[in-house]
Amino acid sequence: SGETVKVLDIGVRRSKFLSEEKAIIIVPNLELSKSKIVNYTYGQEYNP
């Protein structure tokens, strides 16, 4: 729905996100696979 969220966890059956309002959102991966996702960190250097 056009929200910007932070990925907290990606599991086998579901993924967990944190919204800008600090709400935890749990989405089944089946629904997630049907959605358009934009990765805003693409192209940035990864520093573990």
Secondary structure, 3 states (H helix, E strand, C coil): CCCCEEEEEECCCEEEEEECCCCEEEEEHHHHHCCCCCCCCCCCCCCC
